[in-house]
Amino acid sequence: MVGDVIVAVLLIVGVTLELFCVLGVVVMRGAMARLHYVSPASVGALLIGVAIAVREGFSLIANKALLIGVFFVLTAPVLAHVTARAARMRERGELDSPAPEEPQAR
């Protein structure tokens, strides 16, 4: 009974977090703004994995769900960094080139 409530809460929070992250990615315009919504999605995946582990106990499927959730949490910063670097290189041509100057208002 208590386990079912814990599983339901973890799933609701995890899925809601995933939906908000997807909505943020769809709504934002630029790649840099979208990256702010990609990282919390890994926490949602971890919560869903924990819900599976609570529901199934420590079995093969629960271990795989937890492993996938931990993998997402550990690799999300790397993915965000590489994506931001690629977006910057695409925008400026080179990684070390200075930002284009904006006209000053008079």
VEXTOR-959966 format. One record per atom (N, C-alpha, C, O): x, y, z; residue number from 1; atom name. Coordinates in pm, 1 decimal. Atoms other than C-alpha are relative to their C-alpha. Last residue first. Layout:
BEGIN
<node east="X" north="Y" up="Z" resi="NUM" name="CA"/>
...
This chain:
BEGIN
<node east="-36.5" north="-141.1" up="-19.7" resi="106" name="N"/>
<node east="2226.7" north="5665.4" up="-2975.2" resi="106" name="CA"/>
<node east="-108.2" north="73.5" up="69.6" resi="106" name="C"/>
<node east="-95.1" north="193.3" up="94.7" resi="106" name="O"/>
<node east="116.5" north="-89.5" up="10.2" resi="105" name="N"/>
<node east="2205.4" north="5288.1" up="-2952.0" resi="105" name="CA"/>
<node east="43.4" north="143.5" up="27.0" resi="105" name="C"/>
<node east="129.8" north="167.8" up="111.2" resi="105" name="O"/>
<node east="34.8" north="-69.4" up="-122.9" resi="104" name="N"/>
<node east="2526.4" north="5095.5" up="-3014.2" resi="104" name="CA"/>
<node east="-116.9" north="95.4" up="-24.1" resi="104" name="C"/>
<node east="-125.6" north="159.8" up="-128.7" resi="104" name="O"/>
<node east="-0.3" north="-146.3" up="15.4" resi="103" name="N"/>
<node east="2539.3" north="4851.7" up="-3302.7" resi="103" name="CA"/>
<node east="-45.9" north="66.3" up="129.8" resi="103" name="C"/>
<node east="-139.7" north="20.4" up="194.9" resi="103" name="O"/>
<node east="133.3" north="-51.6" up="21.1" resi="102" name="N"/>
<node east="2615.9" north="4498.8" up="-3183.3" resi="102" name="CA"/>
<node east="5.7" north="152.0" up="-16.5" resi="102" name="C"/>
<node east="84.9" north="218.5" up="50.2" resi="102" name="O"/>
<node east="32.0" north="-121.9" up="-72.0" resi="101" name="N"/>
<node east="2960.3" north="4357.6" up="-3228.8" resi="101" name="CA"/>
<node east="-141.0" north="45.6" up="-34.2" resi="101" name="C"/>
<node east="-183.6" north="40.3" up="-149.6" resi="101" name="O"/>
<node east="23.1" north="-113.4" up="89.4" resi="100" name="N"/>
<node east="2986.4" north="3998.0" up="-3339.0" resi="100" name="CA"/>
<node east="-44.9" north="121.9" up="79.6" resi="100" name="C"/>
<node east="-122.4" north="111.5" up="174.7" resi="100" name="O"/>
<node east="141.2" north="-18.2" up="28.1" resi="99" name="N"/>
<node east="3124.9" north="3775.2" up="-3062.7" resi="99" name="CA"/>
<node east="-18.1" north="116.7" up="-95.2" resi="99" name="C"/>
<node east="56.1" north="214.5" up="-86.3" resi="99" name="O"/>
<node east="76.7" north="-86.7" up="-90.0" resi="98" name="N"/>
<node east="3492.4" north="3703.2" up="-3082.7" resi="98" name="CA"/>
<node east="-144.8" north="12.4" up="-43.6" resi="98" name="C"/>
<node east="-179.8" north="-15.5" up="-158.3" resi="98" name="O"/>
<node east="23.8" north="-130.0" up="60.8" resi="97" name="N"/>
<node east="3629.4" north="3398.6" up="-3266.0" resi="97" name="CA"/>
<node east="-84.1" north="85.6" up="93.3" resi="97" name="C"/>
<node east="-169.6" north="33.5" up="164.9" resi="97" name="O"/>
<node east="-65.9" north="-110.4" up="-69.6" resi="96" name="N"/>
<node east="3760.3" north="3124.1" up="-3040.0" resi="96" name="CA"/>
<node east="-25.6" north="136.3" up="-61.6" resi="96" name="C"/>
<node east="29.7" north="235.5" up="-14.3" resi="96" name="O"/>
<node east="27.7" north="-0.1" up="-142.4" resi="95" name="N"/>
<node east="3522.6" north="2844.1" up="-3136.2" resi="95" name="CA"/>
<node east="55.3" north="124.1" up="69.0" resi="95" name="C"/>
<node east="-7.8" north="177.8" up="160.0" resi="95" name="O"/>
<node east="-110.4" north="59.4" up="-74.1" resi="94" name="N"/>
<node east="3514.7" north="2914.7" up="-3503.1" resi="94" name="CA"/>
<node east="-31.9" north="9.6" up="147.9" resi="94" name="C"/>
<node east="-116.3" north="88.7" up="189.9" resi="94" name="O"/>
<node east="-95.0" north="51.9" up="97.6" resi="93" name="N"/>
<node east="3232.0" north="2986.1" up="-3747.6" resi="93" name="CA"/>
<node east="117.5" north="-69.8" up="64.8" resi="93" name="C"/>
<node east="158.7" north="-176.4" up="19.0" resi="93" name="O"/>
<node east="-113.6" north="-90.9" up="20.6" resi="92" name="N"/>
<node east="3045.2" north="3209.0" up="-3506.3" resi="92" name="CA"/>
<node east="102.3" north="-49.4" up="-101.3" resi="92" name="C"/>
<node east="191.4" north="26.1" up="-140.0" resi="92" name="O"/>
<node east="40.0" north="-140.3" up="2.2" resi="91" name="N"/>
<node east="2697.0" north="3054.2" up="-3497.9" resi="91" name="CA"/>
<node east="115.3" north="91.9" up="-38.8" resi="91" name="C"/>
<node east="96.0" north="187.2" up="-114.3" resi="91" name="O"/>
<node east="84.3" north="-21.1" up="117.4" resi="90" name="N"/>
<node east="2797.4" north="2700.8" up="-3594.5" resi="90" name="CA"/>
<node east="-36.8" north="147.2" up="-15.1" resi="90" name="C"/>
<node east="-43.5" north="199.8" up="-126.2" resi="90" name="O"/>
<node east="-86.2" north="11.0" up="118.2" resi="89" name="N"/>
<node east="3085.6" north="2703.1" up="-3345.8" resi="89" name="CA"/>
<node east="-81.5" north="23.8" up="-127.2" resi="89" name="C"/>
<node east="-31.6" north="85.5" up="-221.3" resi="89" name="O"/>
<node east="-86.0" north="-118.9" up="5.9" resi="88" name="N"/>
<node east="2854.7" north="2833.6" up="-3073.4" resi="88" name="CA"/>
<node east="90.1" north="-3.8" up="-122.9" resi="88" name="C"/>
<node east="109.5" north="98.5" up="-188.6" resi="88" name="O"/>
<node east="84.4" north="-113.3" up="39.2" resi="87" name="N"/>
<node east="2593.4" north="2568.5" up="-3147.3" resi="87" name="CA"/>
<node east="82.1" north="127.6" up="-12.0" resi="87" name="C"/>
<node east="61.0" north="207.6" up="-103.1" resi="87" name="O"/>
<node east="30.7" north="14.5" up="142.3" resi="86" name="N"/>
<node east="2860.2" north="2296.1" up="-3140.4" resi="86" name="CA"/>
<node east="-86.6" north="115.5" up="-48.8" resi="86" name="C"/>
<node east="-66.5" north="165.0" up="-159.7" resi="86" name="O"/>
<node east="-122.8" north="-25.3" up="76.0" resi="85" name="N"/>
<node east="2993.5" north="2420.0" up="-2804.7" resi="85" name="CA"/>
<node east="-25.6" north="-9.2" up="-150.7" resi="85" name="C"/>
<node east="23.9" north="73.6" up="-227.1" resi="85" name="O"/>
<node east="-25.7" north="-144.1" up="-4.5" resi="84" name="N"/>
<node east="2645.5" north="2440.9" up="-2658.1" resi="84" name="CA"/>
<node east="124.7" north="36.3" up="-80.0" resi="84" name="C"/>
<node east="127.8" north="138.4" up="-148.7" resi="84" name="O"/>
<node east="100.9" north="-65.0" up="83.5" resi="83" name="N"/>
<node east="2569.4" north="2086.3" up="-2774.7" resi="83" name="CA"/>
<node east="20.7" north="150.0" up="-3.0" resi="83" name="C"/>
<node east="9.9" north="211.6" up="-109.0" resi="83" name="O"/>
<node east="-34.4" north="27.5" up="139.8" resi="82" name="N"/>
<node east="2896.9" north="1953.9" up="-2632.8" resi="82" name="CA"/>
<node east="-98.8" north="67.4" up="-94.5" resi="82" name="C"/>
<node east="-59.4" north="118.9" up="-199.1" resi="82" name="O"/>
<node east="-123.5" north="-70.2" up="35.0" resi="81" name="N"/>
<node east="2836.2" north="2122.0" up="-2297.4" resi="81" name="CA"/>
<node east="34.8" north="-18.6" up="-147.3" resi="81" name="C"/>
<node east="69.1" north="77.8" up="-215.7" resi="81" name="O"/>
<node east="28.8" north="-143.7" up="6.2" resi="80" name="N"/>
<node east="2472.8" north="2009.2" up="-2272.6" resi="80" name="CA"/>
<node east="123.7" north="78.8" up="-41.9" resi="80" name="C"/>
<node east="113.3" north="172.2" up="-121.3" resi="80" name="O"/>
<node east="82.9" north="-24.5" up="117.9" resi="79" name="N"/>
<node east="2564.2" north="1650.3" up="-2360.0" resi="79" name="CA"/>
<node east="-30.1" north="148.9" up="-15.7" resi="79" name="C"/>
<node east="-23.6" north="202.3" up="-126.4" resi="79" name="O"/>
<node east="-88.6" north="15.5" up="115.2" resi="78" name="N"/>
<node east="2843.9" north="1648.0" up="-2103.3" resi="78" name="CA"/>
<node east="-75.7" north="29.5" up="-129.2" resi="78" name="C"/>
<node east="-24.5" north="97.7" up="-217.9" resi="78" name="O"/>
<node east="-87.8" north="-116.6" up="11.2" resi="77" name="N"/>
<node east="2614.0" north="1789.9" up="-1836.5" resi="77" name="CA"/>
<node east="94.0" north="-6.9" up="-120.3" resi="77" name="C"/>
<node east="122.6" north="94.9" up="-183.3" resi="77" name="O"/>
<node east="72.9" north="-121.7" up="38.5" resi="76" name="N"/>
<node east="2345.5" north="1527.4" up="-1917.7" resi="76" name="CA"/>
<node east="90.4" north="122.9" up="-5.5" resi="76" name="C"/>
<node east="78.9" north="200.0" up="-100.7" resi="76" name="O"/>
<node east="-38.8" north="-45.6" up="133.9" resi="75" name="N"/>
<node east="2589.8" north="1232.0" up="-1908.1" resi="75" name="CA"/>
<node east="-70.3" north="128.3" up="-43.8" resi="75" name="C"/>
<node east="-32.0" north="186.6" up="-145.3" resi="75" name="O"/>
<node east="-144.0" north="-22.3" up="13.8" resi="74" name="N"/>
<node east="2586.7" north="1163.3" up="-1534.3" resi="74" name="CA"/>
<node east="39.0" north="57.2" up="-136.1" resi="74" name="C"/>
<node east="136.3" north="131.9" up="-146.3" resi="74" name="O"/>
<node east="-40.6" north="-108.2" up="-90.4" resi="73" name="N"/>
<node east="2212.7" north="1211.1" up="-1484.1" resi="73" name="CA"/>
<node east="148.5" north="31.6" up="-17.7" resi="73" name="C"/>
<node east="187.7" north="148.2" up="-14.3" resi="73" name="O"/>
<node east="53.0" north="-127.8" up="48.4" resi="72" name="N"/>
<node east="2127.4" north="1005.0" up="-1792.0" resi="72" name="CA"/>
<node east="46.2" north="115.9" up="86.7" resi="72" name="C"/>
<node east="83.0" north="221.2" up="34.8" resi="72" name="O"/>
<node east="-72.8" north="-34.1" up="122.1" resi="71" name="N"/>
<node east="2360.1" north="721.4" up="-1684.8" resi="71" name="CA"/>
<node east="-47.0" north="134.4" up="-56.4" resi="71" name="C"/>
<node east="34.7" north="217.1" up="-96.9" resi="71" name="O"/>
<node east="-129.5" north="-54.1" up="-43.0" resi="70" name="N"/>
<node east="2209.8" north="725.3" up="-1335.6" resi="70" name="CA"/>
<node east="83.7" north="40.5" up="-121.0" resi="70" name="C"/>
<node east="153.0" north="142.2" up="-117.5" resi="70" name="O"/>
<node east="22.4" north="-129.1" up="-64.8" resi="69" name="N"/>
<node east="1861.5" north="682.6" up="-1483.5" resi="69" name="CA"/>
<node east="129.4" north="65.0" up="44.5" resi="69" name="C"/>
<node east="148.3" north="184.9" up="23.9" resi="69" name="O"/>
<node east="33.1" north="-96.1" up="105.5" resi="68" name="N"/>
<node east="1977.8" north="406.7" up="-1720.0" resi="68" name="CA"/>
<node east="-22.8" north="139.3" up="58.6" resi="68" name="C"/>
<node east="23.2" north="238.7" up="2.4" resi="68" name="O"/>
<node east="-122.1" north="-25.0" up="75.8" resi="67" name="N"/>
<node east="2147.0" north="220.8" up="-1434.8" resi="67" name="CA"/>
<node east="-23.3" north="101.2" up="-111.4" resi="67" name="C"/>
<node east="60.2" north="188.6" up="-134.8" resi="67" name="O"/>
<node east="-86.0" north="-88.9" up="-79.6" resi="66" name="N"/>
<node east="1839.1" north="256.9" up="-1216.1" resi="66" name="CA"/>
<node east="127.9" north="35.4" up="-73.9" resi="66" name="C"/>
<node east="173.5" north="149.6" up="-68.1" resi="66" name="O"/>
<node east="66.8" north="-131.1" up="-6.3" resi="65" name="N"/>
<node east="1616.3" north="112.4" up="-1488.7" resi="65" name="CA"/>
<node east="83.3" north="99.1" up="79.6" resi="65" name="C"/>
<node east="98.9" north="214.1" up="38.6" resi="65" name="O"/>
<node east="-17.4" north="-66.3" up="129.5" resi="64" name="N"/>
<node east="1864.7" north="-169.6" up="-1554.7" resi="64" name="CA"/>
<node east="-63.6" north="138.1" up="-0.7" resi="64" name="C"/>
<node east="-6.5" north="232.4" up="-55.4" resi="64" name="O"/>
<node east="-140.9" north="-38.4" up="11.4" resi="63" name="N"/>
<node east="1880.4" north="-260.1" up="-1186.5" resi="63" name="CA"/>
<node east="26.4" north="72.3" up="-132.1" resi="63" name="C"/>
<node east="100.4" north="170.6" up="-135.7" resi="63" name="O"/>
<node east="-20.2" north="-116.6" up="-86.3" resi="62" name="N"/>
<node east="1502.3" north="-254.9" up="-1164.2" resi="62" name="CA"/>
<node east="143.8" north="48.9" up="-7.7" resi="62" name="C"/>
<node east="168.8" north="169.4" up="-10.7" resi="62" name="O"/>
<node east="63.3" north="-115.4" up="65.1" resi="61" name="N"/>
<node east="1470.2" north="-486.4" up="-1466.7" resi="61" name="CA"/>
<node east="18.6" north="126.9" up="83.4" resi="61" name="C"/>
<node east="38.8" north="234.9" up="27.7" resi="61" name="O"/>
<node east="-76.3" north="-38.2" up="118.2" resi="60" name="N"/>
<node east="1724.8" north="-730.7" up="-1324.2" resi="60" name="CA"/>
<node east="-58.7" north="124.1" up="-66.5" resi="60" name="C"/>
<node east="14.9" north="214.0" up="-107.2" resi="60" name="O"/>
<node east="-1.5" north="104.5" up="101.6" resi="59" name="N"/>
<node east="1559.3" north="-739.0" up="-985.6" resi="59" name="CA"/>
<node east="81.3" north="51.1" up="-117.9" resi="59" name="C"/>
<node east="135.3" north="161.7" up="-114.8" resi="59" name="O"/>
<node east="-129.6" north="5.3" up="67.1" resi="58" name="N"/>
<node east="1595.2" north="-532.9" up="-670.9" resi="58" name="CA"/>
<node east="6.2" north="-122.7" up="-90.3" resi="58" name="C"/>
<node east="48.5" north="-230.9" up="-49.8" resi="58" name="O"/>
<node east="-102.4" north="50.2" up="-91.2" resi="57" name="N"/>
<node east="1232.9" north="-465.4" up="-591.3" resi="57" name="CA"/>
<node east="132.9" north="-4.2" up="-74.0" resi="57" name="C"/>
<node east="143.4" north="45.3" up="-186.2" resi="57" name="O"/>
<node east="-45.9" north="134.6" up="33.7" resi="56" name="N"/>
<node east="987.2" north="-433.3" up="-879.9" resi="56" name="CA"/>
<node east="93.5" north="-60.5" up="103.8" resi="56" name="C"/>
<node east="120.6" north="-180.5" up="98.3" resi="56" name="O"/>
<node east="111.8" north="89.2" up="38.0" resi="55" name="N"/>
<node east="780.4" north="-135.7" up="-764.2" resi="55" name="CA"/>
<node east="46.6" north="-144.7" up="-16.4" resi="55" name="C"/>
<node east="-19.8" north="-237.5" up="29.6" resi="55" name="O"/>
<node east="86.1" north="18.2" up="-117.2" resi="54" name="N"/>
<node east="1056.7" north="48.9" up="-577.8" resi="54" name="CA"/>
<node east="-110.5" north="-101.5" up="-30.5" resi="54" name="C"/>
<node east="-144.8" north="-183.8" up="54.4" resi="54" name="O"/>
<node east="-74.3" north="77.4" up="-99.1" resi="53" name="N"/>
<node east="1303.1" north="-9.8" up="-862.3" resi="53" name="CA"/>
<node east="-83.9" north="-24.0" up="125.5" resi="53" name="C"/>
<node east="-79.4" north="-132.5" up="183.5" resi="53" name="O"/>
<node east="-3.7" north="139.9" up="47.3" resi="52" name="N"/>
<node east="1048.7" north="104.5" up="-1122.0" resi="52" name="CA"/>
<node east="71.2" north="-87.7" up="102.1" resi="52" name="C"/>
<node east="28.4" north="-200.2" up="127.9" resi="52" name="O"/>
<node east="135.8" north="53.5" up="-14.3" resi="51" name="N"/>
<node east="982.3" north="421.8" up="-921.9" resi="51" name="CA"/>
<node east="-5.8" north="-145.6" up="-45.5" resi="51" name="C"/>
<node east="-72.5" north="-227.7" up="17.5" resi="51" name="O"/>
<node east="16.7" north="31.4" up="-142.5" resi="50" name="N"/>
<node east="1358.7" north="478.6" up="-893.2" resi="50" name="CA"/>
<node east="-139.7" north="-57.2" up="25.1" resi="50" name="C"/>
<node east="-155.5" north="-149.2" up="105.3" resi="50" name="O"/>
<node east="-78.4" north="120.2" up="-30.5" resi="49" name="N"/>
<node east="1388.0" north="454.2" up="-1271.6" resi="49" name="CA"/>
<node east="-11.0" north="-41.5" up="145.0" resi="49" name="C"/>
<node east="-18.0" north="-160.7" up="175.1" resi="49" name="O"/>
<node east="74.9" north="111.2" up="58.3" resi="48" name="N"/>
<node east="1104.5" north="705.0" up="-1316.1" resi="48" name="CA"/>
<node east="73.1" north="-132.4" up="25.2" resi="48" name="C"/>
<node east="10.0" north="-234.1" up="54.2" resi="48" name="O"/>
<node east="116.5" north="22.9" up="-85.2" resi="47" name="N"/>
<node east="1278.8" north="940.4" up="-1075.8" resi="47" name="CA"/>
<node east="-85.1" north="-115.2" up="-52.3" resi="47" name="C"/>
<node east="-136.9" north="-194.9" up="26.0" resi="47" name="O"/>
<node east="-46.5" north="66.3" up="-121.7" resi="46" name="N"/>
<node east="1605.9" north="898.7" up="-1268.0" resi="46" name="CA"/>
<node east="-117.1" north="-29.2" up="94.1" resi="46" name="C"/>
<node east="-122.3" north="-136.4" up="154.4" resi="46" name="O"/>
<node east="-29.3" north="139.1" up="35.9" resi="45" name="N"/>
<node east="1432.4" north="979.6" up="-1596.4" resi="45" name="CA"/>
<node east="48.7" north="-79.0" up="121.7" resi="45" name="C"/>
<node east="15.2" north="-196.4" up="137.4" resi="45" name="O"/>
<node east="128.1" north="67.8" up="19.5" resi="44" name="N"/>
<node east="1286.1" north="1293.2" up="-1441.0" resi="44" name="CA"/>
<node east="19.1" north="-146.4" up="-35.4" resi="44" name="C"/>
<node east="-54.2" north="-232.6" up="13.1" resi="44" name="O"/>
<node east="50.5" north="25.2" up="-135.2" resi="43" name="N"/>
<node east="1632.3" north="1391.7" up="-1318.2" resi="43" name="CA"/>
<node east="-136.2" north="-70.6" up="-7.4" resi="43" name="C"/>
<node east="-165.3" north="-159.3" up="72.9" resi="43" name="O"/>
<node east="-71.3" north="116.7" up="-51.4" resi="42" name="N"/>
<node east="1763.3" north="1349.4" up="-1672.9" resi="42" name="CA"/>
<node east="-44.7" north="-33.6" up="142.2" resi="42" name="C"/>
<node east="-46.4" north="-150.5" up="180.7" resi="42" name="O"/>
<node east="66.4" north="120.3" up="50.6" resi="41" name="N"/>
<node east="1492.9" north="1583.6" up="-1799.8" resi="41" name="CA"/>
<node east="69.8" north="-125.9" up="50.4" resi="41" name="C"/>
<node east="5.8" north="-229.9" up="66.1" resi="41" name="O"/>
<node east="92.7" north="55.2" up="-100.5" resi="40" name="N"/>
<node east="1633.8" north="1854.5" up="-1573.3" resi="40" name="CA"/>
<node east="-72.6" north="-126.1" up="-47.7" resi="40" name="C"/>
<node east="-126.6" north="-200.4" up="34.3" resi="40" name="O"/>
<node east="-64.5" north="58.8" up="-117.7" resi="39" name="N"/>
<node east="1931.0" north="1886.4" up="-1814.1" resi="39" name="CA"/>
<node east="-97.8" north="-50.7" up="105.7" resi="39" name="C"/>
<node east="-76.5" north="-160.1" up="157.9" resi="39" name="O"/>
<node east="-43.9" north="137.1" up="27.2" resi="38" name="N"/>
<node east="1735.6" north="1938.1" up="-2136.4" resi="38" name="CA"/>
<node east="55.6" north="-66.6" up="126.5" resi="38" name="C"/>
<node east="29.2" north="-184.2" up="151.4" resi="38" name="O"/>
<node east="108.6" north="93.9" up="-26.2" resi="37" name="N"/>
<node east="1535.7" north="2243.4" up="-2031.2" resi="37" name="CA"/>
<node east="40.2" north="-145.3" up="-22.4" resi="37" name="C"/>
<node east="-35.7" north="-236.1" up="11.6" resi="37" name="O"/>
<node east="40.0" north="-13.7" up="-139.8" resi="36" name="N"/>
<node east="1824.6" north="2487.0" up="-1996.5" resi="36" name="CA"/>
<node east="-109.0" north="-99.7" up="36.7" resi="36" name="C"/>
<node east="-127.5" north="-130.3" up="154.5" resi="36" name="O"/>
<node east="-87.0" north="82.0" up="-84.5" resi="35" name="N"/>
<node east="1963.9" north="2356.0" up="-2325.0" resi="35" name="CA"/>
<node east="-38.0" north="8.2" up="147.3" resi="35" name="C"/>
<node east="-11.5" north="-85.3" up="222.9" resi="35" name="O"/>
<node east="55.5" north="134.8" up="-12.7" resi="34" name="N"/>
<node east="1665.5" north="2498.4" up="-2509.8" resi="34" name="CA"/>
<node east="82.7" north="-88.1" up="91.7" resi="34" name="C"/>
<node east="30.0" north="-180.4" up="154.0" resi="34" name="O"/>
<node east="114.6" north="-6.9" up="-91.4" resi="33" name="N"/>
<node east="1779.5" north="2854.7" up="-2443.2" resi="33" name="CA"/>
<node east="-60.0" north="-137.6" up="21.9" resi="33" name="C"/>
<node east="-107.8" north="-167.1" up="131.4" resi="33" name="O"/>
<node east="-50.1" north="-29.1" up="-135.0" resi="32" name="N"/>
<node east="2120.5" north="2784.4" up="-2598.0" resi="32" name="CA"/>
<node east="-114.3" north="6.7" up="101.1" resi="32" name="C"/>
<node east="-99.2" north="-40.4" up="213.8" resi="32" name="O"/>
<node east="-58.7" north="121.8" up="-56.7" resi="31" name="N"/>
<node east="1965.2" north="2616.1" up="-2901.7" resi="31" name="CA"/>
<node east="49.0" north="22.9" up="142.4" resi="31" name="C"/>
<node east="35.5" north="-65.1" up="227.4" resi="31" name="O"/>
<node east="-138.5" north="31.9" up="32.2" resi="30" name="N"/>
<node east="1746.5" north="2915.0" up="-2975.6" resi="30" name="CA"/>
<node east="49.5" north="-126.0" up="69.2" resi="30" name="C"/>
<node east="-9.9" north="-174.6" up="165.5" resi="30" name="O"/>
<node east="-41.3" north="-21.4" up="139.7" resi="29" name="N"/>
<node east="1369.8" north="2951.3" up="-2989.6" resi="29" name="CA"/>
<node east="141.0" north="-49.3" up="-29.8" resi="29" name="C"/>
<node east="160.4" north="-128.2" up="-122.3" resi="29" name="O"/>
<node east="-117.3" north="-86.5" up="13.0" resi="28" name="N"/>
<node east="1221.0" north="2810.8" up="-2670.6" resi="28" name="CA"/>
<node east="49.1" north="6.3" up="-144.0" resi="28" name="C"/>
<node east="34.0" north="-89.0" up="-220.5" resi="28" name="O"/>
<node east="35.2" north="-142.1" up="-3.6" resi="27" name="N"/>
<node east="866.9" north="2669.0" up="-2684.3" resi="27" name="CA"/>
<node east="120.5" north="90.3" up="-25.7" resi="27" name="C"/>
<node east="107.1" north="192.2" up="-93.5" resi="27" name="O"/>
<node east="83.2" north="-35.4" up="115.1" resi="26" name="N"/>
<node east="942.0" north="2311.1" up="-2795.4" resi="26" name="CA"/>
<node east="-22.5" north="150.7" up="-6.6" resi="26" name="C"/>
<node east="-24.1" north="207.7" up="-115.7" resi="26" name="O"/>
<node east="-80.3" north="16.7" up="120.9" resi="25" name="N"/>
<node east="1232.9" north="2263.2" up="-2555.2" resi="25" name="CA"/>
<node east="-79.1" north="42.6" up="-123.3" resi="25" name="C"/>
<node east="-23.4" north="102.1" up="-215.6" resi="25" name="O"/>
<node east="-101.1" north="-105.6" up="5.1" resi="24" name="N"/>
<node east="1029.8" north="2408.0" up="-2269.3" resi="24" name="CA"/>
<node east="86.4" north="-8.0" up="-124.6" resi="24" name="C"/>
<node east="119.6" north="94.8" up="-183.7" resi="24" name="O"/>
<node east="69.7" north="-124.2" up="31.9" resi="23" name="N"/>
<node east="733.6" north="2180.7" up="-2344.3" resi="23" name="CA"/>
<node east="98.3" north="115.9" up="-10.2" resi="23" name="C"/>
<node east="86.1" north="199.5" up="-99.8" resi="23" name="O"/>
<node east="34.2" north="8.7" up="142.4" resi="22" name="N"/>
<node east="963.6" north="1878.2" up="-2348.5" resi="22" name="CA"/>
<node east="-69.4" north="127.5" up="-45.5" resi="22" name="C"/>
<node east="-40.6" north="179.0" up="-153.6" resi="22" name="O"/>
<node east="-124.9" north="-14.1" up="75.8" resi="21" name="N"/>
<node east="1109.9" north="1981.5" up="-2013.3" resi="21" name="CA"/>
<node east="-25.5" north="-4.2" up="-150.3" resi="21" name="C"/>
<node east="32.7" north="73.6" up="-225.9" resi="21" name="O"/>
<node east="-39.0" north="-141.1" up="-4.7" resi="20" name="N"/>
<node east="763.2" north="2037.9" up="-1866.8" resi="20" name="CA"/>
<node east="129.8" north="24.3" up="-77.5" resi="20" name="C"/>
<node east="145.4" north="127.8" up="-142.2" resi="20" name="O"/>
<node east="91.6" north="-76.4" up="85.5" resi="19" name="N"/>
<node east="656.8" north="1692.9" up="-1987.1" resi="19" name="CA"/>
<node east="33.4" north="148.7" up="-1.0" resi="19" name="C"/>
<node east="28.5" north="212.8" up="-106.0" resi="19" name="O"/>
<node east="-31.6" north="27.3" up="140.6" resi="18" name="N"/>
<node east="964.8" north="1527.0" up="-1838.2" resi="18" name="CA"/>
<node east="-89.2" north="81.5" up="-94.0" resi="18" name="C"/>
<node east="-41.2" north="136.2" up="-193.2" resi="18" name="O"/>
<node east="-126.3" north="-68.0" up="28.9" resi="17" name="N"/>
<node east="908.2" north="1696.6" up="-1502.6" resi="17" name="CA"/>
<node east="40.9" north="-20.9" up="-145.5" resi="17" name="C"/>
<node east="86.3" north="72.5" up="-211.5" resi="17" name="O"/>
<node east="29.7" north="-143.6" up="8.0" resi="16" name="N"/>
<node east="545.9" north="1584.0" up="-1504.7" resi="16" name="CA"/>
<node east="125.6" north="79.7" up="-32.2" resi="16" name="C"/>
<node east="121.8" north="172.0" up="-113.6" resi="16" name="O"/>
<node east="65.7" north="-23.7" up="129.2" resi="15" name="N"/>
<node east="655.3" north="1227.9" up="-1587.8" resi="15" name="CA"/>
<node east="-34.7" north="147.1" up="-16.8" resi="15" name="C"/>
<node east="-21.1" north="201.7" up="-126.3" resi="15" name="O"/>
<node east="-92.2" north="24.7" up="111.3" resi="14" name="N"/>
<node east="903.3" north="1219.2" up="-1300.5" resi="14" name="CA"/>
<node east="-60.9" north="31.4" up="-135.0" resi="14" name="C"/>
<node east="2.0" north="97.4" up="-217.8" resi="14" name="O"/>
<node east="-101.3" north="-106.2" up="0.6" resi="13" name="N"/>
<node east="672.4" north="1384.1" up="-1044.2" resi="13" name="CA"/>
<node east="94.6" north="-17.2" up="-119.2" resi="13" name="C"/>
<node east="127.2" north="80.3" up="-186.8" resi="13" name="O"/>
<node east="66.0" north="-127.5" up="32.2" resi="12" name="N"/>
<node east="379.8" north="1158.3" up="-1133.2" resi="12" name="CA"/>
<node east="101.1" north="112.8" up="-7.3" resi="12" name="C"/>
<node east="97.5" north="193.4" up="-100.3" resi="12" name="O"/>
<node east="37.4" north="-2.4" up="141.5" resi="11" name="N"/>
<node east="599.5" north="848.1" up="-1145.3" resi="11" name="CA"/>
<node east="-65.5" north="131.4" up="-39.5" resi="11" name="C"/>
<node east="-35.9" north="185.7" up="-145.9" resi="11" name="O"/>
<node east="-122.0" north="-8.2" up="80.8" resi="10" name="N"/>
<node east="763.5" north="919.9" up="-810.5" resi="10" name="CA"/>
<node east="-31.7" north="6.5" up="-148.5" resi="10" name="C"/>
<node east="29.5" north="84.3" up="-221.8" resi="10" name="O"/>
<node east="-55.9" north="-135.6" up="-15.7" resi="9" name="N"/>
<node east="427.3" north="994.5" up="-648.1" resi="9" name="CA"/>
<node east="125.6" north="15.8" up="-84.9" resi="9" name="C"/>
<node east="141.7" north="117.0" up="-153.1" resi="9" name="O"/>
<node east="87.2" north="-94.9" up="69.8" resi="8" name="N"/>
<node east="268.5" north="677.0" up="-789.1" resi="8" name="CA"/>
<node east="55.1" north="141.9" up="8.0" resi="8" name="C"/>
<node east="54.3" north="214.3" up="-91.5" resi="8" name="O"/>
<node east="-17.9" north="19.9" up="144.5" resi="7" name="N"/>
<node east="563.0" north="460.6" up="-682.8" resi="7" name="CA"/>
<node east="-83.1" north="100.8" up="-77.8" resi="7" name="C"/>
<node east="-34.8" north="159.4" up="-174.7" resi="7" name="O"/>
<node east="-133.6" north="-52.6" up="32.5" resi="6" name="N"/>
<node east="554.1" north="605.0" up="-330.9" resi="6" name="CA"/>
<node east="26.1" north="-11.5" up="-149.0" resi="6" name="C"/>
<node east="77.7" north="81.9" up="-210.5" resi="6" name="O"/>
<node east="10.0" north="-146.4" up="-7.7" resi="5" name="N"/>
<node east="178.1" north="546.3" up="-309.8" resi="5" name="CA"/>
<node east="133.9" north="63.3" up="-37.4" resi="5" name="C"/>
<node east="137.8" north="162.9" up="-109.6" resi="5" name="O"/>
<node east="75.1" north="-45.3" up="116.8" resi="4" name="N"/>
<node east="219.0" north="188.7" up="-432.2" resi="4" name="CA"/>
<node east="-13.7" north="152.4" up="-2.9" resi="4" name="C"/>
<node east="-8.6" north="214.4" up="-109.2" resi="4" name="O"/>
<node east="-86.2" north="9.0" up="117.6" resi="3" name="N"/>
<node east="491.2" north="125.7" up="-176.9" resi="3" name="CA"/>
<node east="-69.3" north="48.6" up="-126.2" resi="3" name="C"/>
<node east="-7.5" north="113.1" up="-210.9" resi="3" name="O"/>
<node east="-87.7" north="-117.6" up="-6.5" resi="2" name="N"/>
<node east="266.0" north="250.7" up="102.3" resi="2" name="CA"/>
<node east="93.7" north="1.1" up="-120.3" resi="2" name="C"/>
<node east="124.1" north="107.3" up="-174.6" resi="2" name="O"/>
<node east="81.5" north="-119.3" up="0.0" resi="1" name="N"/>
<node east="0.0" north="0.0" up="0.0" resi="1" name="CA"/>
<node east="85.8" north="125.6" up="0.0" resi="1" name="C"/>
<node east="68.9" north="213.6" up="-84.4" resi="1" name="O"/>
